[in-house]
Amino acid sequence: MAKLSDQLDFIVGAKAAAELDEHLGIRTVDDLLRHYPRKYIQGTTVIDDGHIPKEGEHVTFVDTVTGVTSRWTRGKPSREFIVATLGHHRPKLSATFFNARFLKQILLEGSLVMISGELGSFRGDLQLTHPEFLILKSPLGHAGKGSRSMVKVATAARDTEGVVGLEAFKRDSLPIYPATKKLQSWDIYLCVRQVLAMLDPVPDPLPDWIVARYGLMSEDEALRAIHLAEHPGERERALHRIRFDESVGLQWALARRRYGEQSESGPSAAVLSSGLRSDLVARLPFELTAGQRDVLEVISDDLARTRPMNRMLQGEVGSGKTIVALLAMAQMVDAGYQCALLAPTEVLAEQHARSMRNVLGSLAMAGQLGGAEHATRVTLLTGSMSAAQKREVRDEIASGEAGIVIGTHALLQDTVEFHKLGMVVVDEQHRFGVEQRDTLRAKAKEGITPHLLVMTATPIPRTIALTVYGDLETSTLRELPKGRQPISTSAVFFRDEGKRKWYDRVWDRIREEVAQGRQAYVVAPRIDDDDDAKHPDDGDTDAPADRQNVRKATAVTTLYEQLGIRELRGLRLGLMHGKLSAEEKDAAMSAFRDGEIDVLVCTTVVEVGVDVPNATAMAIVDADWFGISQLHQLRGRIGRGEHASVCMLLTELPSTSKAGVRLKAVADTLDGFALAELDLAERREGNVLGRDQSGRSVGLRLLSLLEHREIIETARLLCDEIAAEDPDLSNQPGMDQLAAHFIEDERMQYLEKS
């Protein structure tokens, strides 16, 4: 008999085990049984297709041979081959076999065959070249003959189950597995049947009370049914149980991280009646919104506790997250701690340092002439600083003179030591991973785990917040500060009939804004001809038709030159992209901020955090090359001042294309949370969660962030319930077993949204 942890060698044989390991990375019984079918053949139809699949896809289906012809190859020696026409499809579907002498005796017109292989095309028709096959019914009694691997399945079924003929295939449904060219679905099916025939009853990792409460199928039943159950209802129950297990395992892995950190010692910092924070509140030139006050109260309570805060602050562009973070850091400085703010780019880090010093005024001038009584020092550390500058800043950090330290990845270097780190703030957290933020937290004194606040201007869908960022509590700012003006967005499909004039109107509109003393951004997808931009629809089956005859994405360097001599001739243009040096980028941004540049022609280097209130117009060229969230982020660079703003999304694709629908969705709403849900639906969770270094999908196997939110939320509440009864999380072996998939071999790395 066999257990889930057993190696496969002694069950399926050394050769089959080696092939499973080499081609699919499958080594144990559990690995094999977790290699779930991707679909099921029901009668003569592949359930989830309903049509002839596309070229290049590995297909398995049942059909009738409607014609067989013999042909000969050209050249010498000439070889005979046969072509079998399958069904009555349009386009025509056929299979080519080169072992003609044997096959033309058994593969006859009228035979019902199961066939498996990679679909190709020839002269407009679809064909399979030397596919695997098995004859299910034959006019002359050849049923059971066919390719080695499929015949082996039939033979194994007879040997292990005591039945004869093709009972392994004569079922209401058959599982079809993710396979490779060298390891067919039927090879996997045979191994699964062999393993299940020898498998001991599988112990249930979930306690009986959970199985009973939610009416779940047992683990043993589910693992067998998902591979061999013929009734769709029984398979669906098995799928539900396995999805429930996945969700519980993921949520328990996150709970171990979340509750494990709560047991650590955090730096308690109560709000003081007098100090840096109270002085800062008194001098703010604006009133906090109700949402800011509510979120700040929650964060303040977290900071006053003796366990580390782990909180994500999400909010629309311009909702005032930064001032909330600054007030939270001021609370920590009042308690004698230092705070570190980690930003993804030097432009954003420098902007944070500049804006925080401006807001703090004399409160940021500790040790300087004119510094206020409760002042601290705001210090900036970036990679482009000179060695002498870096040494000076590191000394300020190590001595404790700097209460608020702002920097890029340079803060993570071993040479940076803090005097008394108490809080870490990560801006645009999707640019950083768990490992990076933990590296910065580890710079605190031994025995102290700093509070963590991560911020994002990209709204996070509920299921993503519960999974990808499930180790964090979430606060949301939806309200925009008073006085903010709306952004009018238009999708410009200038290749559509009669709409060419709108292309010229875009540049006229920018000139109108500049004439009124305003400024504008023009954004392009890539830097130059060496920059290989990736289209968000790449890999989508509709994309080639959508993008046929469309040139490559516009390069910003080319666009800058073109606009200067044509559409925007006479205006003061600036250029900014990622290949410029830090000094060049800072010079361009400073000139734009100071009004010395009318139009900044740039790439997505301005996507995050850049704040120029006088910029009121944006044209995004080849907007179809950007995803929904990225377009919303870019649009957030305007509408930050007192004037109404306009954003124009230019594309050569038609309005009816997949990308056209995406652009119209962005144009129709400013609600980033609605767009985030749409973005998740577009990208699917495979792209959201990423892939590990081996190229295989990590994390979720059958659980869908789009379709199974209810299961995910149930699992979250269940794990919180168990944690409340067992705060040490020390008596839950079954839950630990389910969580192991997301923890072992550092599989939690998929949380690193780099």
C-alpha positions as a printed Julia matrix, in Angstrom:
754×3 Matrix{Float64}:
   0.0    0.0     0.0
   1.04   3.63   -0.41
   0.99   6.92    1.47
   0.96  10.5     0.1
   4.57  11.04    1.14
   5.89   7.94   -0.68
   8.22   8.23   -3.66
   6.72   7.0    -6.93
   9.53   4.62   -7.97
   8.13   1.54   -6.22
   4.55   2.17   -7.34
   4.67   3.14  -11.02
   8.16   1.86  -11.78
  11.52   3.6   -12.01
  11.18   4.57  -15.68
   7.74   6.17  -15.35
   8.77   7.9   -12.12
  11.87   9.34  -13.79
   9.76  10.7   -16.68
   7.26  12.29  -14.28
  10.12  13.95  -12.41
  11.97  15.1   -15.54
   9.01  16.55  -17.42
   6.64  17.7   -14.65
   8.67  17.81  -11.45
   6.42  15.15   -9.9
   8.25  13.01   -7.33
   5.79  11.8    -4.67
   2.33  10.27   -4.54
   1.01  13.6    -3.29
   2.66  15.47   -6.18
   0.97  13.15   -8.68
  -2.49  13.28   -7.12
  -2.22  17.1    -6.93
  -1.56  17.17  -10.68
  -5.26  17.64  -11.28
  -7.05  17.07  -14.6
  -7.4   20.25  -16.63
 -10.66  19.06  -18.2
 -12.76  15.96  -18.79
 -13.91  14.18  -21.92
 -17.66  13.64  -21.7
 -18.84  11.18  -24.36
 -17.37  12.55  -27.58
 -17.03  16.17  -26.46
 -14.27  17.97  -24.59
 -16.31  19.68  -21.87
 -14.62  23.1   -21.7
 -14.0   23.59  -25.42
 -17.17  23.09  -27.44
 -15.18  23.84  -30.6
 -12.09  22.71  -32.47
  -9.11  24.01  -30.43
  -6.52  26.38  -31.85
  -3.25  25.55  -33.57
  -0.43  24.64  -31.18
  -2.71  23.33  -28.44
  -2.26  19.79  -27.13
  -5.69  18.19  -27.58
  -7.41  14.94  -26.68
 -10.83  14.07  -28.04
 -13.03  11.28  -29.35
 -14.22  11.28  -32.98
 -15.16   9.02  -35.9
 -12.82   8.32  -38.8
 -14.71   9.52  -41.89
 -12.01   8.8   -44.46
  -8.58   7.14  -44.85
  -6.17   7.71  -47.73
  -2.64   6.44  -48.43
   0.04   8.82  -49.66
   3.78   8.78  -50.32
   6.47  11.22  -49.28
   8.56  12.96  -51.91
  12.24  12.19  -52.3
  14.15   8.96  -52.06
  13.51   6.66  -50.43
   9.79   7.43  -50.53
   7.76   6.55  -47.44
   4.11   5.64  -47.29
   1.86   7.44  -44.83
  -1.88   7.57  -44.25
  -4.15  10.51  -43.6
  -7.3    9.87  -41.56
 -10.08  12.46  -41.75
 -11.85  12.94  -38.41
 -15.52  13.88  -38.23
 -17.1   16.52  -40.45
 -15.4   19.67  -39.18
 -14.86  23.03  -40.81
 -11.99  23.65  -41.22
 -11.17  20.05  -42.07
  -9.48  18.04  -39.32
  -7.16  15.12  -40.09
  -4.44  13.0   -38.53
  -1.26  11.87  -40.32
   0.46   8.57  -39.46
   3.77   7.32  -40.86
   3.62   3.68  -39.7
   1.33   3.08  -42.64
   1.92  -0.63  -43.29
   0.46  -1.57  -39.91
  -2.05   1.23  -39.42
  -3.87   1.0   -42.74
  -4.91  -2.51  -41.71
  -6.58  -1.42  -38.48
  -7.44   2.3   -38.78
 -10.54   1.99  -40.93
 -13.31   4.32  -42.0
 -16.12   4.16  -39.46
 -13.82   3.5   -36.5
 -14.45   5.46  -33.31
 -11.07   6.61  -31.99
  -9.69   8.51  -29.06
  -6.86  10.7   -30.3
  -4.27  12.88  -28.53
  -1.6   15.22  -29.88
  -0.52  18.75  -30.78
  -2.73  20.54  -33.28
  -1.07  22.04  -36.34
  -2.28  23.48  -39.63
  -1.59  22.92  -43.33
  -3.13  24.95  -46.14
  -5.91  26.2   -43.92
  -6.85  22.78  -42.52
  -6.09  21.49  -39.04
  -4.03  18.37  -38.58
  -2.3   16.21  -36.01
   0.98  14.59  -36.97
   1.5   11.05  -35.66
  -0.7   11.52  -32.58
  -1.4    8.97  -29.88
  -4.64   7.05  -30.53
  -6.81   4.19  -29.36
  -9.56   2.47  -31.34
 -12.71   2.33  -29.22
 -15.02   0.78  -31.83
 -14.1   -0.85  -35.13
 -16.04  -2.25  -38.11
 -13.7   -5.25  -38.19
 -13.0   -5.92  -34.51
  -9.83  -3.88  -33.99
 -11.07  -2.2   -30.81
  -8.33  -1.93  -28.2
  -5.49  -1.43  -30.66
  -3.55   1.79  -30.95
  -0.58   3.69  -29.51
   1.54   2.11  -26.81
   0.68   4.46  -23.94
  -3.08   4.33  -24.52
  -3.1    0.57  -24.98
  -1.13   0.29  -21.71
  -3.89   2.17  -19.9
  -6.5   -0.26  -21.21
  -4.29  -3.23  -20.33
  -3.55  -1.89  -16.86
  -7.24  -1.39  -16.23
  -7.88  -5.03  -17.09
  -4.99  -6.25  -14.97
  -5.68  -4.17  -11.85
  -9.47  -4.13  -11.88
 -10.17  -7.56  -13.27
 -12.18  -6.22  -16.2
 -11.64  -6.87  -19.86
 -11.57  -4.77  -22.98
 -11.66  -0.97  -22.87
 -13.44  -0.33  -19.58
 -10.77   2.21  -18.63
 -12.08   4.34  -21.49
 -15.72   3.22  -21.67
 -16.78   5.69  -19.01
 -19.15   8.63  -18.91
 -16.11  10.89  -18.6
 -12.34  10.72  -18.69
  -9.74  13.04  -17.13
  -7.34  14.93  -19.38
  -4.14  16.08  -17.67
  -1.7   18.92  -18.32
   0.88  17.04  -20.39
   3.98  17.51  -22.5
   5.04  16.26  -25.9
   7.13  13.52  -24.28
   4.7   12.66  -21.48
   1.15  12.17  -22.72
  -2.03  12.62  -20.73
  -2.59   8.86  -20.94
   0.8    8.12  -19.41
  -0.2   10.29  -16.46
  -3.67   8.71  -16.32
  -2.11   5.24  -16.11
   0.15   6.3   -13.24
  -2.73   7.92  -11.37
  -4.83   4.75  -11.67
  -1.91   2.62  -10.42
  -1.36   4.92   -7.44
  -5.03   5.14   -6.48
  -5.34   1.34   -6.63
  -2.62   1.07   -3.95
  -3.33   4.19   -1.89
  -4.11   3.8     1.81
  -7.08   5.83    3.1
  -5.86   9.44    3.29
  -6.11  11.02    6.78
  -8.15  14.23    6.76
  -6.07  17.33    7.57
  -9.18  19.27    8.62
 -10.75  18.59   12.02
 -14.06  16.7    11.92
 -16.0   19.74   13.15
 -14.88  21.79   10.13
 -15.77  19.01    7.67
 -19.2   18.69    9.3
 -19.86  22.44    9.59
 -19.3   23.09    5.89
 -20.65  19.78    4.58
 -17.38  18.83    2.91
 -16.4   15.61    1.17
 -13.57  13.84    2.99
 -10.0   14.37    1.78
  -9.72  10.71    0.75
 -12.95  10.82   -1.27
 -11.99  14.11   -2.92
  -8.55  12.95   -4.08
 -10.08   9.87   -5.67
 -13.14  11.53   -7.13
 -11.34  14.37   -8.87
  -9.44  11.8   -10.95
 -11.93   8.98  -11.42
 -15.47  10.17  -10.64
 -17.73   9.92  -13.68
 -20.63  12.0   -12.39
 -20.14  15.79  -12.73
 -21.85  16.42   -9.38
 -19.38  14.18   -7.55
 -16.45  15.87   -9.31
 -17.78  19.28   -8.36
 -17.94  18.26   -4.68
 -14.34  17.06   -4.94
 -13.3   20.33   -6.58
 -15.03  22.32   -3.84
 -13.24  20.36   -1.12
  -9.83  20.82   -2.75
 -10.45  24.54   -3.32
 -11.47  24.82    0.33
  -8.22  23.09    1.34
  -6.19  25.47   -0.84
  -7.9   28.5     0.61
  -7.5   27.32    4.21
  -3.86  26.41    3.58
  -3.08  29.84    2.15
  -4.95  31.68    4.89
  -3.29  29.59    7.6
   0.16  30.34    6.14
  -0.72  34.04    6.24
  -2.17  33.72    9.74
   1.06  32.15   10.97
   2.94  35.13    9.65
   0.39  37.63   10.94
  -0.15  36.18   14.41
   3.45  35.08   14.76
   4.59  38.7    14.42
   1.98  39.79   16.94
   3.76  37.74   19.58
   6.94  39.74   18.97
   7.76  42.91   20.85
   6.76  46.1    19.08
   7.86  49.64   20.04
   4.96  51.21   21.93
   4.43  54.91   21.11
   1.41  56.63   22.64
   0.13  59.94   21.24
   1.57  62.83   23.3
  -0.31  66.02   24.08
   2.76  68.06   23.12
   5.52  67.15   20.71
   6.32  66.84   17.03
   2.97  65.35   16.06
   0.79  67.88   17.87
   2.91  70.76   16.56
   2.63  69.38   13.02
  -1.17  69.08   13.25
  -1.36  72.68   14.46
   0.62  74.02   11.51
  -1.02  72.05    8.68
  -2.27  74.51    6.03
  -5.33  72.34    5.36
  -7.9   70.32    7.26
  -7.64  66.54    7.29
 -10.53  64.74    5.61
 -12.84  62.58    7.71
 -11.28  59.5     6.11
  -7.76  60.63    6.99
  -8.77  61.25   10.6
 -10.41  57.82   10.89
  -7.44  55.98    9.4
  -4.98  57.96   11.51
  -6.88  57.02   14.66
  -6.63  53.32   13.81
  -2.9   53.61   13.04
  -2.26  55.62   16.21
  -3.92  52.9    18.29
  -1.74  50.28   16.55
   1.43  52.25   17.28
   0.53  52.57   20.96
   0.41  48.79   21.38
   3.3   46.53   22.29
   2.94  44.31   19.23
   4.11  45.35   15.77
   1.62  46.95   13.43
   1.31  45.32    9.99
  -0.99  47.55    7.99
  -1.57  48.42    4.35
  -2.92  51.9     3.59
  -4.55  52.0     0.18
  -6.18  54.98   -1.42
  -6.77  56.75   -4.68
  -4.07  58.93   -6.14
  -4.17  62.22   -4.24
  -6.22  60.9    -1.32
  -3.61  62.06    1.21
  -1.82  58.89    2.26
   1.54  60.63    2.66
   0.39  63.14    5.29
  -1.18  60.27    7.28
   2.16  58.45    7.15
   4.04  61.58    8.2
   1.78  62.1    11.23
   2.25  58.43   12.18
   6.04  58.82   11.91
   5.86  61.98   14.04
   4.12  59.93   16.74
   7.02  57.46   16.7
   9.65  60.24   16.78
   7.91  61.69   19.86
   8.51  58.32   21.58
  12.23  58.45   20.74
  12.22  56.16   17.71
  13.43  56.59   14.15
  11.29  55.97   11.07
  12.37  54.81    7.6
  10.41  55.47    4.43
  11.33  53.22    1.49
  10.48  54.55   -2.0
  10.9   52.68   -5.32
  12.6   55.45   -7.3
  14.98  58.31   -6.59
  12.52  60.78   -8.11
   9.85  59.71   -5.64
  12.26  59.55   -2.67
  13.5   63.07   -3.4
   9.95  64.31   -3.76
   8.97  62.78   -0.4
  11.97  64.42    1.28
  11.16  67.79   -0.31
   7.43  67.73    0.49
   7.9   66.51    4.07
  10.5   69.18    4.79
   8.12  71.78    3.35
   5.21  70.61    5.49
   7.33  70.33    8.63
   9.16  73.62    8.09
  11.12  74.47   11.24
  10.0   71.11   12.68
  12.45  69.44   10.26
  15.41  71.6    11.37
  16.62  69.87   14.53
  20.1   71.1    15.47
  19.89  73.99   13.02
  19.39  77.71   13.51
  15.66  78.4    13.56
  14.69  74.83   14.42
  11.5   74.39   16.47
  11.42  73.0    20.01
  10.21  69.51   19.08
  11.98  69.38   15.71
  13.52  66.33   14.1
  15.7   65.91   11.03
  14.56  64.52    7.65
  17.41  62.74    5.85
  17.56  61.38    2.3
  19.72  58.45    1.11
  19.84  57.36   -2.54
  22.17  55.29   -4.65
  23.33  58.18   -6.85
  24.81  60.17   -3.96
  28.57  60.51   -3.78
  30.5   58.35   -1.34
  31.07  61.33    0.94
  27.38  62.24    0.94
  26.41  58.67    1.76
  28.87  58.54    4.67
  27.48  61.76    6.1
  23.88  60.51    5.86
  24.78  57.1     7.35
  26.4   58.87   10.3
  23.22  60.88   10.91
  21.18  57.68   10.82
  23.51  55.72   13.1
  23.74  58.53   15.66
  19.98  59.03   15.8
  20.16  62.65   14.6
  17.85  61.76   11.73
  14.39  60.98   13.03
  12.84  60.44    9.59
  14.99  58.65    7.0
  13.8   58.56    3.39
  15.53  56.47    0.76
  15.51  53.98   -2.07
  16.96  50.46   -2.05
  20.12  52.1    -0.7
  18.5   51.86    2.77
  18.7   48.07    2.56
  22.5   47.95    2.37
  24.42  46.4     5.25
  26.35  49.63    5.79
  23.16  51.42    6.9
  22.68  51.1    10.67
  19.91  52.73   12.68
  20.2   54.06   16.19
  16.65  53.12   17.22
  14.41  52.09   14.34
  10.76  51.89   15.35
   8.73  52.13   12.15
   9.09  51.24    8.47
   6.92  52.87    5.81
   6.97  51.35    2.31
   5.57  53.54   -0.46
   4.12  51.93   -3.56
   4.52  48.59   -1.84
   3.84  46.56   -5.0
   7.35  47.58   -6.13
   8.87  45.79   -3.13
   8.68  42.29   -1.72
   8.24  40.77    1.71
  11.97  40.04    1.89
  12.93  43.67    1.22
  10.63  45.16    3.8
  11.73  42.54    6.34
  15.39  43.36    5.59
  14.72  46.96    6.58
  12.78  45.97    9.72
  15.67  43.73   10.75
  17.83  46.83   11.24
  16.05  47.52   14.54
  17.65  46.67   17.86
  17.46  43.04   18.91
  14.15  42.15   20.51
  12.22  44.89   18.71
  10.14  44.43   15.55
   9.33  47.84   14.03
   5.81  48.77   13.05
   5.12  48.41    9.32
   2.95  50.65    7.17
   2.82  49.91    3.43
   1.07  52.32    1.09
  -0.37  51.87   -2.36
  -2.17  54.18   -4.76
  -3.25  51.11   -6.76
  -6.57  50.0    -5.24
  -6.47  46.35   -4.23
  -9.45  44.07   -4.99
 -10.86  42.34   -1.91
  -9.64  38.87   -2.89
  -6.11  40.16   -3.58
  -6.08  41.9    -0.19
  -7.06  38.59    1.45
  -4.47  36.51   -0.41
  -1.48  38.3    -1.91
  -1.45  40.81    0.96
  -3.26  38.7     3.51
  -0.54  39.09    6.13
  -1.53  42.78    6.44
  -4.52  44.55    7.94
  -6.03  46.98    5.43
  -7.14  50.61    5.76
  -8.63  52.52    2.85
  -8.84  56.2     1.94
 -11.61  56.85   -0.6
 -12.28  60.54   -0.01
 -10.25  63.13   -1.94
  -9.18  66.39   -0.25
 -11.42  69.42   -0.8
 -10.7   71.54   -3.85
  -9.49  68.72   -6.07
 -10.78  69.13   -9.62
 -12.13  66.27  -11.76
 -10.17  64.67  -14.61
 -11.96  64.34  -17.94
 -10.73  61.25  -19.82
 -11.22  60.43  -23.5
 -10.2   57.4   -25.54
  -9.06  58.57  -28.99
  -9.45  55.88  -31.67
  -8.03  57.95  -34.51
  -7.85  55.06  -36.99
 -11.62  54.55  -36.81
 -13.46  55.91  -39.85
 -13.86  59.67  -39.76
 -11.86  60.17  -36.55
  -8.41  61.16  -37.83
  -9.17  64.77  -36.89
  -9.2   63.78  -33.22
  -5.48  63.0   -33.36
  -4.75  66.63  -34.29
  -7.25  67.8   -31.67
  -5.19  66.1   -28.92
  -2.17  68.3   -29.62
  -4.35  71.41  -30.0
  -5.81  70.65  -26.58
  -2.33  70.5   -25.02
  -1.45  73.83  -26.67
  -4.59  75.36  -25.17
  -3.58  74.27  -21.66
  -0.06  75.64  -22.11
  -1.48  78.93  -23.43
  -3.34  79.28  -20.14
  -0.11  78.86  -18.2
  -0.56  75.15  -17.47
   1.7   72.18  -18.22
   1.27  68.71  -19.72
   2.66  65.19  -19.84
   3.01  63.11  -23.0
   3.65  59.43  -22.17
   5.01  56.72  -24.48
   5.32  52.94  -23.81
   9.05  52.45  -24.41
  12.34  54.35  -24.35
  14.01  53.54  -27.68
  14.37  50.82  -30.29
  16.31  48.64  -27.85
  13.47  48.72  -25.34
  11.26  45.66  -25.85
   7.9   46.74  -24.47
   5.4   43.99  -23.66
   1.77  44.43  -24.7
  -0.79  43.5   -21.99
  -2.66  41.39  -24.55
   0.42  39.33  -25.53
  -0.55  35.67  -25.27
  -4.25  36.45  -25.57
  -5.79  34.54  -28.44
  -7.64  37.62  -29.72
  -4.61  39.89  -29.66
  -3.09  39.06  -33.06
  -6.34  39.97  -34.84
  -6.67  43.13  -32.75
  -3.1   44.26  -33.4
  -2.69  43.19  -37.02
  -0.73  45.73  -39.06
  -0.11  47.92  -36.0
   3.45  49.21  -35.72
   5.66  48.64  -32.69
   5.07  50.73  -29.58
   6.19  54.34  -29.9
   9.64  55.12  -28.46
   9.75  58.2   -26.26
  13.04  59.41  -27.76
  11.52  59.37  -31.26
   8.3   60.97  -30.04
  10.23  63.77  -28.31
  11.99  64.67  -31.57
   8.79  64.43  -33.63
   6.7   66.62  -31.31
   9.44  69.23  -31.19
   9.4   69.8   -34.95
   5.74  69.07  -35.7
   2.75  68.84  -33.35
   4.17  70.85  -30.43
   6.71  72.98  -32.23
   7.46  76.2   -30.36
   6.68  74.8   -26.9
   9.35  74.05  -24.31
   9.7   70.26  -24.24
  11.55  68.11  -21.71
  12.54  64.44  -21.95
  12.53  61.94  -19.1
  12.97  58.16  -19.09
  14.59  55.37  -17.14
  17.89  55.27  -19.03
  18.82  58.82  -18.02
  21.2   59.25  -15.1
  19.78  60.23  -11.73
  21.14  63.76  -12.21
  19.49  64.08  -15.64
  16.16  62.81  -14.35
  16.29  65.15  -11.36
  17.16  68.1   -13.61
  14.25  67.35  -15.96
  11.81  66.9   -13.09
  13.01  70.05  -11.32
  12.68  72.11  -14.51
   9.16  70.78  -15.05
   8.2   71.41  -11.43
   9.59  74.96  -11.63
   7.63  75.75  -14.8
  10.66  75.91  -17.1
   9.22  73.06  -19.23
   5.77  73.22  -20.82
   5.45  69.56  -21.81
   7.32  66.63  -20.26
   7.67  63.8   -22.8
   8.27  60.69  -20.71
   7.79  57.01  -20.03
   6.14  55.48  -16.97
   9.02  56.79  -14.86
   6.43  59.39  -13.77
   3.82  56.73  -12.96
   4.25  56.91   -9.21
   4.15  59.82   -6.82
   5.3   62.71   -9.04
   3.42  65.82   -7.89
   3.2   68.89  -10.14
  -0.13  70.67   -9.37
   0.18  72.91  -12.45
   0.12  69.9   -14.83
  -3.43  69.68  -16.16
  -3.17  67.64  -19.37
  -1.86  64.22  -20.29
  -1.68  62.43  -23.63
  -0.82  58.71  -23.47
   0.43  57.58  -26.88
  -0.23  53.94  -27.83
  -2.36  53.67  -24.7
  -3.28  50.1   -25.65
   0.24  49.09  -24.53
  -0.67  49.86  -20.9
  -2.79  47.87  -18.46
  -5.83  49.26  -16.67
  -4.15  49.94  -13.32
  -1.14  51.51  -15.03
  -3.36  53.87  -17.04
  -5.17  54.87  -13.85
  -1.84  55.47  -12.1
  -0.55  57.61  -14.95
  -3.77  59.62  -15.04
  -3.25  60.36  -11.36
  -0.27  62.6   -12.21
  -2.75  65.32  -13.26
  -5.77  66.7   -11.42
  -3.6   67.5    -8.4
  -4.19  71.27   -8.35
  -7.01  73.78   -8.52
  -7.7   73.48  -12.27
  -9.77  70.92  -14.16
  -7.64  68.39  -16.06
  -7.89  66.31  -19.21
  -6.4   62.9   -20.03
  -6.37  61.57  -23.62
  -5.72  57.9   -24.44
  -4.48  57.52  -28.02
  -4.53  54.23  -29.91
  -4.39  53.0   -33.48
  -6.53  49.99  -32.61
 -10.28  50.1   -33.3
 -12.76  50.86  -30.55
 -14.18  47.34  -30.91
 -10.86  45.61  -30.12
 -10.05  44.05  -26.76
  -7.72  46.94  -25.98
 -10.35  49.42  -27.16
 -12.84  48.07  -24.64
 -10.16  48.4   -21.94
  -9.48  52.04  -22.82
 -13.16  52.91  -22.84
 -13.53  51.38  -19.38
 -10.74  53.62  -18.05
 -12.28  56.65  -19.76
 -15.71  55.93  -18.29
 -14.77  56.01  -14.6
 -12.36  57.59  -12.12
 -13.17  54.9    -9.55
  -9.87  53.1    -9.08
 -11.5   50.36   -7.04
 -13.9   49.48   -9.86
 -10.99  49.53  -12.31
  -8.93  47.29  -10.01
 -11.63  44.6   -10.14
 -11.74  44.91  -13.92
  -7.94  44.7   -14.07
  -8.01  41.47  -12.06
 -10.6   40.03  -14.43
  -8.38  40.97  -17.4
  -5.04  39.75  -16.09
  -6.35  36.65  -14.29
  -4.66  35.41  -11.13
  -1.81  33.66  -12.96
  -0.37  37.03  -13.9
  -1.21  38.52  -10.52
   0.51  35.82   -8.47
   3.45  35.29  -10.8
   5.58  32.2   -11.34
   8.51  30.68   -9.52
  12.04  30.31  -10.89
  11.27  26.98  -12.53
   8.6   28.65  -14.62
   5.8   26.66  -13.03
   2.77  28.36  -11.57
   3.05  28.9    -7.83
   0.46  29.25   -5.13
  -3.06  28.5    -6.24
  -3.92  25.44   -8.31
  -7.72  25.25   -8.46
  -8.74  28.28   -6.41
  -9.68  31.32   -8.49
  -9.43  34.82   -7.06
 -12.15  35.83   -9.5
 -14.65  33.05   -8.94
 -14.15  31.83   -5.37
 -14.14  34.93   -3.19
 -16.74  33.43   -0.86
 -14.5   30.4    -0.16
 -11.51  32.69    0.48
 -13.45  34.88    2.92
 -14.83  31.81    4.72
 -11.29  30.43    5.1
 -10.02  33.77    6.44
 -12.74  33.88    9.13
 -12.16  30.22    9.98
  -8.41  30.74   10.47
  -9.04  33.79   12.66
 -11.49  31.73   14.71
  -8.96  28.95   15.26
  -6.22  31.46   16.08
  -8.45  33.06   18.71
  -8.8   29.67   20.42
  -5.13  28.74   19.94
  -3.11  32.01   20.0
   0.21  30.17   19.77
  -0.99  28.28   16.66
   0.82  25.31   18.14
  -1.8   22.57   18.12
  -2.98  22.5    14.5
  -0.99  19.8    12.63
  -3.6   19.4     9.9
  -3.72  23.14    9.23
   0.09  23.21    9.16
   0.03  20.41    6.59
  -2.27  22.42    4.3
  -0.14  25.54    4.75
   3.09  23.7     3.9
   2.46  24.09    0.16
   2.67  27.86    0.56
   5.66  27.86    2.92
   8.05  25.07    1.97
  10.85  25.92   -0.43
  10.06  29.59    0.18
   6.84  29.32   -1.82
   5.56  32.39    0.03
   7.91  34.28   -2.3
   4.97  34.75   -4.65
   3.85  37.43   -2.21
   6.84  39.47   -3.32
   5.17  41.81   -5.79
   8.34  42.94   -7.47
